[in-house]
Amino acid sequence: MSLIGKEIAPFSAQAFREGDDFIEVTDEDLKGKWNIVCFYPADFSFVCPTELEDLQNQYAKLQELGVEVYSVSTDTHFVHKAWHDHSEAINKITYTMIGDPSHEISRNFDVLIEEKGVADRGTFIIDPDGVVQAAEINADGIGRDASTLIDKVKAAQYVRKNPGEVCPAKWEEGEETLKPSLDLVGKI
């Protein structure tokens, strides 16, 4: 079932954030700004640290766009801190790492693999109203490239500010957009 165009479900969870240690995060924290929520299977694993480090490498660019980043796994916030303290890649992370041991958030985003108790590799772009604007879900063995999120966020922000316009494939900021109409049918 697609979550695109739907408001995120209520949740409350404990999280680890460097400098603050443990904090509570709720769905209300995701409102009023753009967000990326990145689910991954497990801490102390193999592909996951490469993805989360890559996301950290894009974090400053995302923040310049007014985007906050949250990673989520079914591990606890305590495990996130331990991983942060013992992994060279994870030690670089400054965004919030949410623990979801109850599986509530993973179920809300429809990424929970029930029989394994872990989340799929899911990435969601959420607008300031708490509505999902983009989603990507990968199989466990396929790592994600966080740099692709920059153009996706820019396109989502552009479309939000410019109703009636859409961004074509490979659109980059400053390029021409499209205005869907009968005049364009069959001409693209």
FIKOLZA-1660 file (N, C-alpha, C; in steps of 0.1 Angstrom, whole numbers, plus 5000, padded with zeros to 4 digits):
% residues 188
   i   px   py   pz ch aa at
   1 5008 4988 5000  A  M  N
   1 5000 5000 5000  A  M CA
   1 5009 5012 5000  A  M  C
   2 5006 5022 4991  A  S  N
   2 5015 5033 4990  A  S CA
   2 5012 5044 5001  A  S  C
   3 5022 5050 5006  A  L  N
   3 5021 5060 5016  A  L CA
   3 5022 5074 5010  A  L  C
   4 5024 5075 4997  A  I  N
   4 5026 5087 4990  A  I CA
   4 5013 5095 4991  A  I  C
   5 5014 5108 4995  A  G  N
   5 5003 5117 4997  A  G CA
   5 4995 5115 5010  A  G  C
   6 5000 5106 5019  A  K  N
   6 4994 5104 5031  A  K CA
   6 5002 5109 5043  A  K  C
   7 4995 5114 5053  A  E  N
   7 5001 5119 5065  A  E CA
   7 5007 5108 5073  A  E  C
   8 5018 5110 5079  A  I  N
   8 5025 5100 5087  A  I CA
   8 5016 5097 5100  A  I  C
   9 5016 5085 5104  A  A  N
   9 5008 5081 5116  A  A CA
   9 5015 5086 5129  A  A  C
  10 5008 5088 5139  A  P  N
  10 5014 5092 5152  A  P CA
  10 5024 5082 5157  A  P  C
  11 5034 5087 5163  A  F  N
  11 5044 5078 5170  A  F CA
  11 5051 5086 5181  A  F  C
  12 5058 5079 5190  A  S  N
  12 5066 5084 5200  A  S CA
  12 5077 5074 5202  A  S  C
  13 5090 5078 5202  A  A  N
  13 5101 5069 5204  A  A CA
  13 5113 5076 5210  A  A  C
  14 5121 5068 5216  A  Q  N
  14 5134 5072 5221  A  Q CA
  14 5144 5072 5210  A  Q  C
  15 5154 5082 5211  A  A  N
  15 5164 5083 5200  A  A CA
  15 5177 5087 5206  A  A  C
  16 5188 5084 5199  A  F  N
  16 5201 5089 5202  A  F CA
  16 5205 5100 5193  A  F  C
  17 5210 5111 5198  A  R  N
  17 5216 5122 5190  A  R CA
  17 5228 5127 5197  A  R  C
  18 5239 5127 5189  A  E  N
  18 5252 5131 5194  A  E CA
  18 5250 5145 5201  A  E  C
  19 5256 5146 5213  A  G  N
  19 5255 5159 5220  A  G CA
  19 5244 5159 5230  A  G  C
  20 5233 5153 5226  A  D  N
  20 5221 5153 5234  A  D CA
  20 5219 5139 5241  A  D  C
  21 5226 5130 5236  A  D  N
  21 5225 5116 5240  A  D CA
  21 5210 5111 5237  A  D  C
  22 5202 5110 5247  A  F  N
  22 5189 5104 5245  A  F CA
  22 5178 5115 5245  A  F  C
  23 5169 5114 5235  A  I  N
  23 5158 5123 5233  A  I CA
  23 5145 5116 5229  A  I  C
  24 5134 5122 5231  A  E  N
  24 5122 5116 5226  A  E CA
  24 5118 5123 5213  A  E  C
  25 5114 5115 5203  A  V  N
  25 5110 5120 5190  A  V CA
  25 5096 5116 5187  A  V  C
  26 5087 5125 5183  A  T  N
  26 5073 5121 5179  A  T CA
  26 5071 5126 5165  A  T  C
  27 5059 5122 5160  A  D  N
  27 5055 5126 5147  A  D CA
  27 5054 5141 5146  A  D  C
  28 5050 5147 5157  A  E  N
  28 5049 5162 5157  A  E CA
  28 5062 5169 5155  A  E  C
  29 5074 5162 5158  A  D  N
  29 5087 5168 5156  A  D CA
  29 5090 5169 5141  A  D  C
  30 5083 5161 5133  A  L  N
  30 5085 5161 5119  A  L CA
  30 5077 5171 5111  A  L  C
  31 5068 5178 5118  A  K  N
  31 5059 5188 5112  A  K CA
  31 5066 5202 5112  A  K  C
  32 5063 5210 5102  A  G  N
  32 5068 5223 5101  A  G CA
  32 5081 5225 5094  A  G  C
  33 5087 5213 5089  A  K  N
  33 5099 5213 5081  A  K CA
  33 5099 5201 5072  A  K  C
  34 5109 5201 5063  A  W  N
  34 5111 5189 5055  A  W CA
  34 5119 5179 5062  A  W  C
  35 5116 5166 5060  A  N  N
  35 5123 5155 5067  A  N CA
  35 5126 5144 5058  A  N  C
  36 5137 5137 5061  A  I  N
  36 5140 5124 5055  A  I CA
  36 5141 5114 5066  A  I  C
  37 5133 5103 5064  A  V  N
  37 5133 5092 5074  A  V CA
  37 5139 5080 5067  A  V  C
  38 5150 5075 5072  A  C  N
  38 5157 5065 5065  A  C CA
  38 5157 5052 5074  A  C  C
  39 5150 5042 5070  A  F  N
  39 5149 5029 5078  A  F CA
  39 5160 5020 5073  A  F  C
  40 5166 5012 5082  A  Y  N
  40 5176 5002 5079  A  Y CA
  40 5174 4990 5088  A  Y  C
  41 5179 4979 5084  A  P  N
  41 5177 4966 5091  A  P CA
  41 5182 4966 5105  A  P  C
  42 5195 4969 5107  A  A  N
  42 5201 4966 5121  A  A CA
  42 5214 4974 5123  A  A  C
  43 5217 4977 5135  A  D  N
  43 5230 4983 5139  A  D CA
  43 5240 4971 5139  A  D  C
  44 5252 4974 5139  A  F  N
  44 5263 4965 5139  A  F CA
  44 5262 4955 5128  A  F  C
  45 5259 4960 5116  A  S  N
  45 5258 4952 5104  A  S CA
  45 5267 4956 5094  A  S  C
  46 5264 4954 5081  A  F  N
  46 5274 4955 5070  A  F CA
  46 5271 4966 5060  A  F  C
  47 5260 4965 5053  A  V  N
  47 5256 4976 5044  A  V CA
  47 5251 4988 5051  A  V  C
  48 5244 4986 5062  A  C  N
  48 5238 4998 5070  A  C CA
  48 5248 5009 5073  A  C  C
  49 5260 5006 5079  A  P  N
  49 5269 5017 5082  A  P CA
  49 5274 5024 5070  A  P  C
  50 5275 5018 5058  A  T  N
  50 5279 5025 5046  A  T CA
  50 5268 5035 5042  A  T  C
  51 5256 5030 5043  A  E  N
  51 5245 5039 5040  A  E CA
  51 5243 5051 5049  A  E  C
  52 5244 5048 5062  A  L  N
  52 5242 5059 5072  A  L CA
  52 5254 5069 5071  A  L  C
  53 5266 5064 5069  A  E  N
  53 5277 5073 5067  A  E CA
  53 5275 5082 5055  A  E  C
  54 5271 5076 5044  A  D  N
  54 5268 5083 5032  A  D CA
  54 5257 5094 5034  A  D  C
  55 5247 5090 5042  A  L  N
  55 5237 5100 5045  A  L CA
  55 5243 5112 5053  A  L  C
  56 5252 5109 5062  A  Q  N
  56 5258 5119 5070  A  Q CA
  56 5266 5128 5061  A  Q  C
  57 5273 5122 5051  A  N  N
  57 5280 5130 5041  A  N CA
  57 5272 5140 5033  A  N  C
  58 5259 5138 5032  A  Q  N
  58 5249 5147 5025  A  Q CA
  58 5242 5155 5035  A  Q  C
  59 5243 5153 5048  A  Y  N
  59 5235 5160 5058  A  Y CA
  59 5236 5175 5058  A  Y  C
  60 5248 5181 5056  A  A  N
  60 5249 5195 5056  A  A CA
  60 5242 5201 5044  A  A  C
  61 5243 5195 5032  A  K  N
  61 5235 5199 5020  A  K CA
  61 5220 5198 5023  A  K  C
  62 5216 5188 5029  A  L  N
  62 5202 5186 5032  A  L CA
  62 5197 5197 5042  A  L  C
  63 5205 5200 5052  A  Q  N
  63 5201 5210 5062  A  Q CA
  63 5201 5224 5055  A  Q  C
  64 5209 5226 5045  A  E  N
  64 5209 5239 5038  A  E CA
  64 5195 5240 5031  A  E  C
  65 5189 5229 5027  A  L  N
  65 5176 5229 5021  A  L CA
  65 5164 5229 5031  A  L  C
  66 5168 5230 5044  A  G  N
  66 5158 5230 5054  A  G CA
  66 5152 5216 5058  A  G  C
  67 5161 5206 5055  A  V  N
  67 5157 5192 5058  A  V CA
  67 5163 5186 5070  A  V  C
  68 5155 5180 5078  A  E  N
  68 5161 5172 5090  A  E CA
  68 5161 5158 5086  A  E  C
  69 5171 5150 5092  A  V  N
  69 5173 5136 5088  A  V CA
  69 5171 5128 5101  A  V  C
  70 5164 5117 5099  A  Y  N
  70 5162 5107 5110  A  Y CA
  70 5165 5093 5104  A  Y  C
  71 5173 5085 5111  A  S  N
  71 5175 5071 5107  A  S CA
  71 5167 5063 5118  A  S  C
  72 5162 5052 5113  A  V  N
  72 5154 5043 5122  A  V CA
  72 5157 5029 5120  A  V  C
  73 5159 5021 5130  A  S  N
  73 5160 5007 5130  A  S CA
  73 5152 5001 5142  A  S  C
  74 5150 4989 5142  A  T  N
  74 5143 4982 5153  A  T CA
  74 5151 4980 5165  A  T  C
  75 5164 4985 5165  A  D  N
  75 5173 4984 5177  A  D CA
  75 5168 4995 5186  A  D  C
  76 5173 4995 5199  A  T  N
  76 5170 5005 5208  A  T CA
  76 5179 5017 5207  A  T  C
  77 5176 5028 5213  A  H  N
  77 5184 5040 5213  A  H CA
  77 5197 5037 5221  A  H  C
  78 5197 5028 5230  A  F  N
  78 5209 5024 5237  A  F CA
  78 5219 5017 5227  A  F  C
  79 5214 5008 5219  A  V  N
  79 5222 5002 5209  A  V CA
  79 5228 5012 5199  A  V  C
  80 5220 5022 5195  A  H  N
  80 5224 5032 5186  A  H CA
  80 5236 5039 5192  A  H  C
  81 5236 5043 5205  A  K  N
  81 5247 5049 5211  A  K CA
  81 5259 5041 5212  A  K  C
  82 5257 5028 5215  A  A  N
  82 5269 5019 5215  A  A CA
  82 5275 5018 5202  A  A  C
  83 5267 5017 5191  A  W  N
  83 5272 5016 5178  A  W CA
  83 5280 5029 5174  A  W  C
  84 5274 5040 5178  A  H  N
  84 5280 5053 5175  A  H CA
  84 5294 5054 5182  A  H  C
  85 5295 5048 5195  A  D  N
  85 5307 5049 5202  A  D CA
  85 5318 5039 5197  A  D  C
  86 5314 5029 5189  A  H  N
  86 5323 5019 5186  A  H CA
  86 5326 5017 5171  A  H  C
  87 5319 5025 5162  A  S  N
  87 5321 5023 5148  A  S CA
  87 5326 5036 5142  A  S  C
  88 5337 5035 5134  A  E  N
  88 5343 5046 5128  A  E CA
  88 5333 5054 5119  A  E  C
  89 5325 5046 5111  A  A  N
  89 5316 5052 5102  A  A CA
  89 5304 5059 5110  A  A  C
  90 5299 5052 5119  A  I  N
  90 5287 5057 5127  A  I CA
  90 5291 5068 5136  A  I  C
  91 5303 5068 5141  A  N  N
  91 5308 5079 5150  A  N CA
  91 5307 5093 5143  A  N  C
  92 5306 5093 5130  A  K  N
  92 5305 5106 5123  A  K CA
  92 5291 5112 5123  A  K  C
  93 5281 5104 5126  A  I  N
  93 5267 5108 5125  A  I CA
  93 5263 5118 5135  A  I  C
  94 5257 5129 5130  A  T  N
  94 5252 5139 5139  A  T CA
  94 5237 5141 5138  A  T  C
  95 5230 5134 5129  A  Y  N
  95 5216 5134 5128  A  Y CA
  95 5210 5124 5139  A  Y  C
  96 5197 5125 5140  A  T  N
  96 5190 5117 5151  A  T CA
  96 5188 5103 5146  A  T  C
  97 5191 5093 5155  A  M  N
  97 5190 5079 5153  A  M CA
  97 5178 5074 5162  A  M  C
  98 5167 5071 5156  A  I  N
  98 5155 5067 5163  A  I CA
  98 5155 5051 5166  A  I  C
  99 5152 5047 5178  A  G  N
  99 5150 5033 5181  A  G CA
  99 5136 5029 5180  A  G  C
 100 5133 5018 5174  A  D  N
 100 5120 5013 5172  A  D CA
 100 5118 4999 5176  A  D  C
 101 5122 4996 5189  A  P  N
 101 5121 4982 5193  A  P CA
 101 5106 4977 5194  A  P  C
 102 5096 4985 5195  A  S  N
 102 5082 4981 5195  A  S CA
 102 5077 4978 5181  A  S  C
 103 5085 4982 5170  A  H  N
 103 5082 4981 5156  A  H CA
 103 5070 4990 5152  A  H  C
 104 5066 4999 5160  A  E  N
 104 5055 5008 5157  A  E CA
 104 5057 5017 5145  A  E  C
 105 5069 5023 5145  A  I  N
 105 5072 5032 5134  A  I CA
 105 5074 5024 5121  A  I  C
 106 5081 5013 5121  A  S  N
 106 5084 5005 5110  A  S CA
 106 5071 5000 5104  A  S  C
 107 5061 4996 5112  A  R  N
 107 5048 4992 5107  A  R CA
 107 5041 5004 5101  A  R  C
 108 5041 5016 5108  A  N  N
 108 5035 5028 5103  A  N CA
 108 5039 5031 5088  A  N  C
 109 5052 5029 5086  A  F  N
 109 5058 5032 5072  A  F CA
 109 5057 5019 5063  A  F  C
 110 5052 5009 5068  A  D  N
 110 5050 4996 5060  A  D CA
 110 5063 4991 5055  A  D  C
 111 5074 4991 5064  A  V  N
 111 5087 4986 5060  A  V CA
 111 5091 4974 5069  A  V  C
 112 5083 4970 5079  A  L  N
 112 5087 4960 5088  A  L CA
 112 5086 4946 5082  A  L  C
 113 5097 4939 5083  A  I  N
 113 5097 4924 5079  A  I CA
 113 5094 4917 5092  A  I  C
 114 5081 4913 5093  A  E  N
 114 5075 4908 5105  A  E CA
 114 5083 4895 5110  A  E  C
 115 5086 4886 5101  A  E  N
 115 5092 4873 5105  A  E CA
 115 5107 4875 5110  A  E  C
 116 5113 4886 5106  A  K  N
 116 5127 4889 5110  A  K CA
 116 5128 4900 5121  A  K  C
 117 5117 4907 5123  A  G  N
 117 5117 4918 5133  A  G CA
 117 5126 4930 5130  A  G  C
 118 5129 4932 5117  A  V  N
 118 5137 4943 5112  A  V CA
 118 5130 4950 5101  A  V  C
 119 5135 4962 5098  A  A  N
 119 5130 4970 5087  A  A CA
 119 5137 4968 5074  A  A  C
 120 5129 4970 5063  A  D  N
 120 5135 4971 5050  A  D CA
 120 5143 4984 5049  A  D  C
 121 5151 4985 5038  A  R  N
 121 5158 4997 5036  A  R CA
 121 5148 5007 5029  A  R  C
 122 5142 5015 5037  A  G  N
 122 5132 5024 5032  A  G CA
 122 5136 5039 5034  A  G  C
 123 5134 5047 5024  A  T  N
 123 5137 5061 5026  A  T CA
 123 5125 5069 5022  A  T  C
 124 5121 5079 5030  A  F  N
 124 5109 5087 5029  A  F CA
 124 5112 5101 5029  A  F  C
 125 5107 5109 5020  A  I  N
 125 5107 5124 5021  A  I CA
 125 5094 5129 5025  A  I  C
 126 5094 5136 5036  A  I  N
 126 5081 5141 5042  A  I CA
 126 5081 5156 5042  A  I  C
 127 5070 5162 5038  A  D  N
 127 5069 5176 5037  A  D CA
 127 5065 5182 5050  A  D  C
 128 5065 5196 5051  A  P  N
 128 5062 5202 5064  A  P CA
 128 5048 5199 5070  A  P  C
 129 5039 5194 5062  A  D  N
 129 5026 5190 5067  A  D CA
 129 5026 5176 5073  A  D  C
 130 5037 5169 5072  A  G  N
 130 5038 5155 5077  A  G CA
 130 5033 5146 5066  A  G  C
 131 5033 5150 5054  A  V  N
 131 5028 5141 5043  A  V CA
 131 5040 5135 5035  A  V  C
 132 5039 5122 5032  A  V  N
 132 5049 5116 5024  A  V CA
 132 5049 5120 5010  A  V  C
 133 5060 5125 5005  A  Q  N
 133 5061 5130 4991  A  Q CA
 133 5069 5121 4982  A  Q  C
 134 5077 5112 4988  A  A  N
 134 5085 5103 4980  A  A CA
 134 5089 5091 4989  A  A  C
 135 5090 5080 4983  A  A  N
 135 5094 5068 4990  A  A CA
 135 5103 5059 4981  A  A  C
 136 5113 5052 4987  A  E  N
 136 5121 5043 4980  A  E CA
 136 5123 5031 4990  A  E  C
 137 5121 5019 4985  A  I  N
 137 5124 5007 4994  A  I CA
 137 5132 4998 4986  A  I  C
 138 5144 4994 4992  A  N  N
 138 5153 4985 4986  A  N CA
 138 5154 4972 4993  A  N  C
 139 5158 4961 4986  A  A  N
 139 5160 4948 4992  A  A CA
 139 5172 4949 5001  A  A  C
 140 5173 4940 5010  A  D  N
 140 5184 4941 5021  A  D CA
 140 5198 4942 5015  A  D  C
 141 5201 4936 5004  A  G  N
 141 5215 4936 4999  A  G CA
 141 5218 4948 4990  A  G  C
 142 5208 4957 4988  A  I  N
 142 5211 4968 4979  A  I CA
 142 5212 4981 4987  A  I  C
 143 5224 4987 4988  A  G  N
 143 5226 4999 4995  A  G CA
 143 5221 5011 4987  A  G  C
 144 5218 5022 4994  A  R  N
 144 5212 5034 4988  A  R CA
 144 5223 5045 4986  A  R  C
 145 5221 5054 4977  A  D  N
 145 5230 5065 4974  A  D CA
 145 5223 5078 4979  A  D  C
 146 5227 5084 4990  A  A  N
 146 5221 5095 4996  A  A CA
 146 5222 5108 4987  A  A  C
 147 5231 5108 4978  A  S  N
 147 5232 5120 4970  A  S CA
 147 5220 5122 4961  A  S  C
 148 5213 5112 4958  A  T  N
 148 5201 5113 4950  A  T CA
 148 5190 5120 4957  A  T  C
 149 5191 5121 4970  A  L  N
 149 5180 5127 4978  A  L CA
 149 5180 5142 4976  A  L  C
 150 5192 5148 4973  A  I  N
 150 5192 5163 4971  A  I CA
 150 5183 5167 4960  A  I  C
 151 5184 5162 4948  A  D  N
 151 5175 5166 4937  A  D CA
 151 5161 5162 4939  A  D  C
 152 5158 5151 4946  A  K  N
 152 5144 5147 4949  A  K CA
 152 5138 5157 4959  A  K  C
 153 5146 5162 4969  A  V  N
 153 5140 5172 4978  A  V CA
 153 5138 5185 4971  A  V  C
 154 5148 5189 4963  A  K  N
 154 5146 5202 4955  A  K CA
 154 5134 5201 4946  A  K  C
 155 5131 5190 4940  A  A  N
 155 5120 5188 4931  A  A CA
 155 5107 5189 4940  A  A  C
 156 5106 5182 4951  A  A  N
 156 5095 5182 4960  A  A CA
 156 5092 5196 4965  A  A  C
 157 5102 5203 4969  A  Q  N
 157 5101 5217 4974  A  Q CA
 157 5096 5226 4962  A  Q  C
 158 5101 5224 4950  A  Y  N
 158 5097 5233 4939  A  Y CA
 158 5082 5230 4936  A  Y  C
 159 5078 5218 4935  A  V  N
 159 5064 5215 4932  A  V CA
 159 5055 5220 4943  A  V  C
 160 5059 5219 4955  A  R  N
 160 5050 5225 4966  A  R CA
 160 5049 5240 4965  A  R  C
 161 5059 5247 4961  A  K  N
 161 5059 5262 4959  A  K CA
 161 5052 5266 4946  A  K  C
 162 5052 5257 4937  A  N  N
 162 5047 5261 4923  A  N CA
 162 5036 5251 4919  A  N  C
 163 5024 5252 4925  A  P  N
 163 5013 5244 4921  A  P CA
 163 5010 5244 4906  A  P  C
 164 5007 5233 4900  A  G  N
 164 5004 5233 4886  A  G CA
 164 5016 5230 4877  A  G  C
 165 5028 5229 4884  A  E  N
 165 5040 5226 4876  A  E CA
 165 5045 5213 4881  A  E  C
 166 5052 5205 4872  A  V  N
 166 5058 5193 4876  A  V CA
 166 5072 5192 4871  A  V  C
 167 5080 5184 4878  A  C  N
 167 5095 5183 4874  A  C CA
 167 5097 5170 4866  A  C  C
 168 5102 5171 4854  A  P  N
 168 5105 5160 4846  A  P CA
 168 5116 5151 4851  A  P  C
 169 5119 5140 4845  A  A  N
 169 5130 5131 4849  A  A CA
 169 5143 5139 4848  A  A  C
 170 5152 5136 4858  A  K  N
 170 5165 5142 4859  A  K CA
 170 5165 5157 4860  A  K  C
 171 5153 5162 4865  A  W  N
 171 5152 5177 4867  A  W CA
 171 5162 5181 4877  A  W  C
 172 5169 5193 4874  A  E  N
 172 5178 5199 4884  A  E CA
 172 5173 5213 4886  A  E  C
 173 5176 5218 4898  A  E  N
 173 5171 5232 4901  A  E CA
 173 5175 5242 4890  A  E  C
 174 5166 5250 4886  A  G  N
 174 5168 5261 4876  A  G CA
 174 5165 5256 4862  A  G  C
 175 5163 5243 4860  A  E  N
 175 5159 5238 4847  A  E CA
 175 5144 5240 4845  A  E  C
 176 5139 5239 4833  A  E  N
 176 5125 5240 4829  A  E CA
 176 5117 5229 4835  A  E  C
 177 5105 5233 4839  A  T  N
 177 5095 5224 4844  A  T CA
 177 5084 5222 4834  A  T  C
 178 5074 5214 4837  A  L  N
 178 5063 5212 4828  A  L CA
 178 5050 5217 4835  A  L  C
 179 5041 5222 4827  A  K  N
 179 5027 5225 4831  A  K CA
 179 5017 5216 4824  A  K  C
 180 5013 5205 4831  A  P  N
 180 5004 5195 4825  A  P CA
 180 4992 5202 4819  A  P  C
 181 4989 5199 4807  A  S  N
 181 4977 5204 4800  A  S CA
 181 4974 5196 4788  A  S  C
 182 4962 5198 4782  A  L  N
 182 4959 5191 4770  A  L CA
 182 4969 5195 4758  A  L  C
 183 4975 5207 4759  A  D  N
 183 4984 5211 4749  A  D CA
 183 4997 5202 4748  A  D  C
 184 5000 5196 4760  A  L  N
 184 5012 5187 4761  A  L CA
 184 5010 5173 4757  A  L  C
 185 4997 5168 4757  A  V  N
 185 4994 5154 4755  A  V CA
 185 5000 5150 4742  A  V  C
 186 5008 5139 4742  A  G  N
 186 5014 5133 4730  A  G CA
 186 5026 5141 4724  A  G  C
 187 5030 5152 4731  A  K  N
 187 5040 5161 4725  A  K CA
 187 5054 5160 4733  A  K  C
 188 5054 5151 4743  A  I  N
 188 5067 5149 4750  A  I CA
 188 5073 5136 4746  A  I  C
% end
